[in-house]
Amino acid sequence: MCLSTLRITDPMNISKPDSSSAFVSEFILVGFSFEWEVQIFLFSLFTTTHVLTITGNGAIICVLWCDQRLRTPMYMFLGNFSFLEIWYVSSTVPKMLANFLSETKTITFAGYFLQFYFFFSLGTYECFVLAVMAFDRYLAICRPLYYPNIMMGHLCAKLVIVCWVCGFLWFLVPIVLIAQMPFCGPNIIDHVVCDPGPLFALACASAPTTQLDCYTLSLLVIFGNFLFILGSYILALLAVLCVPSATGRRKAFSTRGSHLAVVSLFYGSLMVMYVSPGLGHSAGMQKVATLFYAMVTPLFNPLIYSLRNKEMKAALRKLLNKPKLSQKSNACHL
């Protein structure tokens, strides 16, 4: 996730500080530089997207909490995944929205690295939890007799905790090392989120070791988890093809379909952005790719899981019909 290298431009025509001056105390996060009317439109669009994302993922959490029938490992991971998505979008979108209405578009030095840390830590955690969810579905399809004895509550909890810990420790050392690099100007970053690529370009001194560490950790977390997920899909597919019943095959494919769609959306945009920095993507292309995995994917995730899952749809209808049934019961008593 630290593989991007942005071309630092000055689209806002803001004067750059002299390199001989003191170290910078804030950065200018340019984002999207359009006319004021377009800025307002984007602010409204992104605000709506943010609210829908939180509402959709929050609805999944409520459904899983209220319906006792969904207290299974698969839905436990799904609820934890929805909880992650709420915090994932909240780590970047509020500042992005504030910049639409701001003329200065500044962010403090500490604020930049805080967003950098939480955004990349939550993204790393998402890579790990998607791999765990793939492992859960692999066991359910390929080892159905052993699945109840393996995927017990305490193991699920341990896997979730390990994912959280690994996610928040994975990039901690590189981020601390990058924060200690000297930044004496310019301080203009042509991006929508706090990304390490521009920081390496703005630093007054090169740090090849830190860049290599960041590059290596990014490759490990992205390709390691992706290959693990891909391997689990191949093994599950082979097992499904051996199922004699067409109904059984459809059911097995349906349980993997939602997860496959989410993995494709997330890893597709992630690899376009971070695994191919040498292709020389323009700043605009990088912004669009970042918005896709930072905003669009979290928005689609609850729709994918709810619309493709009969149990989720039934539980959601039951939850929405509860107030109506309660009102009818009260009316009958009166």
ChimeraX attribute file (.defattr): number of C-alpha atoms within 10 A of each C-alpha:
attribute: neighborCount
match mode: 1-to-1
recipient: residues
	/A:1	25
	/A:2	24
	/A:3	23
	/A:4	22
	/A:5	22
	/A:6	22
	/A:7	16
	/A:8	18
	/A:9	13
	/A:10	15
	/A:11	13
	/A:12	14
	/A:13	8
	/A:14	12
	/A:15	10
	/A:16	11
	/A:17	15
	/A:18	10
	/A:19	13
	/A:20	8
	/A:21	9
	/A:22	12
	/A:23	15
	/A:24	16
	/A:25	13
	/A:26	17
	/A:27	23
	/A:28	20
	/A:29	22
	/A:30	23
	/A:31	20
	/A:32	19
	/A:33	12
	/A:34	12
	/A:35	8
	/A:36	11
	/A:37	9
	/A:38	13
	/A:39	18
	/A:40	15
	/A:41	12
	/A:42	16
	/A:43	18
	/A:44	14
	/A:45	12
	/A:46	19
	/A:47	16
	/A:48	11
	/A:49	18
	/A:50	22
	/A:51	12
	/A:52	16
	/A:53	26
	/A:54	20
	/A:55	15
	/A:56	21
	/A:57	28
	/A:58	18
	/A:59	18
	/A:60	24
	/A:61	20
	/A:62	14
	/A:63	22
	/A:64	21
	/A:65	15
	/A:66	14
	/A:67	14
	/A:68	10
	/A:69	11
	/A:70	16
	/A:71	14
	/A:72	16
	/A:73	19
	/A:74	18
	/A:75	18
	/A:76	20
	/A:77	20
	/A:78	22
	/A:79	22
	/A:80	15
	/A:81	23
	/A:82	23
	/A:83	16
	/A:84	20
	/A:85	26
	/A:86	20
	/A:87	14
	/A:88	22
	/A:89	23
	/A:90	19
	/A:91	21
	/A:92	19
	/A:93	20
	/A:94	13
	/A:95	18
	/A:96	21
	/A:97	20
	/A:98	12
	/A:99	22
	/A:100	23
	/A:101	13
	/A:102	11
	/A:103	9
	/A:104	14
	/A:105	17
	/A:106	19
	/A:107	18
	/A:108	13
	/A:109	15
	/A:110	13
	/A:111	15
	/A:112	20
	/A:113	19
	/A:114	14
	/A:115	19
	/A:116	19
	/A:117	22
	/A:118	20
	/A:119	23
	/A:120	24
	/A:121	23
	/A:122	21
	/A:123	23
	/A:124	24
	/A:125	26
	/A:126	22
	/A:127	23
	/A:128	25
	/A:129	24
	/A:130	24
	/A:131	22
	/A:132	21
	/A:133	21
	/A:134	25
	/A:135	17
	/A:136	19
	/A:137	23
	/A:138	23
	/A:139	18
	/A:140	20
	/A:141	20
	/A:142	17
	/A:143	14
	/A:144	12
	/A:145	11
	/A:146	11
	/A:147	16
	/A:148	14
	/A:149	9
	/A:150	15
	/A:151	17
	/A:152	12
	/A:153	14
	/A:154	10
	/A:155	12
	/A:156	19
	/A:157	15
	/A:158	11
	/A:159	16
	/A:160	20
	/A:161	12
	/A:162	14
	/A:163	22
	/A:164	19
	/A:165	13
	/A:166	15
	/A:167	23
	/A:168	18
	/A:169	14
	/A:170	18
	/A:171	22
	/A:172	14
	/A:173	13
	/A:174	21
	/A:175	19
	/A:176	13
	/A:177	13
	/A:178	18
	/A:179	15
	/A:180	9
	/A:181	17
	/A:182	16
	/A:183	23
	/A:184	19
	/A:185	21
	/A:186	22
	/A:187	26
	/A:188	26
	/A:189	26
	/A:190	25
	/A:191	24
	/A:192	22
	/A:193	23
	/A:194	23
	/A:195	24
	/A:196	23
	/A:197	21
	/A:198	19
	/A:199	22
	/A:200	21
	/A:201	17
	/A:202	19
	/A:203	17
	/A:204	16
	/A:205	12
	/A:206	13
	/A:207	13
	/A:208	10
	/A:209	11
	/A:210	18
	/A:211	19
	/A:212	14
	/A:213	15
	/A:214	21
	/A:215	18
	/A:216	14
	/A:217	18
	/A:218	20
	/A:219	17
	/A:220	12
	/A:221	18
	/A:222	19
	/A:223	16
	/A:224	15
	/A:225	22
	/A:226	19
	/A:227	12
	/A:228	15
	/A:229	22
	/A:230	16
	/A:231	15
	/A:232	20
	/A:233	18
	/A:234	12
	/A:235	13
	/A:236	24
	/A:237	18
	/A:238	12
	/A:239	16
	/A:240	20
	/A:241	14
	/A:242	10
	/A:243	13
	/A:244	9
	/A:245	11
	/A:246	11
	/A:247	10
	/A:248	13
	/A:249	17
	/A:250	12
	/A:251	13
	/A:252	20
	/A:253	17
	/A:254	15
	/A:255	17
	/A:256	18
	/A:257	16
	/A:258	19
	/A:259	18
	/A:260	18
	/A:261	14
	/A:262	19
	/A:263	21
	/A:264	13
	/A:265	17
	/A:266	22
	/A:267	17
	/A:268	14
	/A:269	19
	/A:270	20
	/A:271	16
	/A:272	17
	/A:273	25
	/A:274	22
	/A:275	19
	/A:276	14
	/A:277	17
	/A:278	10
	/A:279	9
	/A:280	13
	/A:281	17
	/A:282	10
	/A:283	18
	/A:284	14
	/A:285	13
	/A:286	22
	/A:287	18
	/A:288	15
	/A:289	20
	/A:290	21
	/A:291	17
	/A:292	19
	/A:293	20
	/A:294	24
	/A:295	21
	/A:296	19
	/A:297	20
	/A:298	28
	/A:299	24
	/A:300	17
	/A:301	24
	/A:302	27
	/A:303	16
	/A:304	15
	/A:305	21
	/A:306	20
	/A:307	13
	/A:308	15
	/A:309	15
	/A:310	12
	/A:311	13
	/A:312	19
	/A:313	15
	/A:314	13
	/A:315	20
	/A:316	19
	/A:317	12
	/A:318	15
	/A:319	16
	/A:320	12
	/A:321	11
	/A:322	11
	/A:323	11
	/A:324	11
	/A:325	12
	/A:326	11
	/A:327	10
	/A:328	12
	/A:329	11
	/A:330	10
	/A:331	9
	/A:332	8
	/A:333	6
	/A:334	6
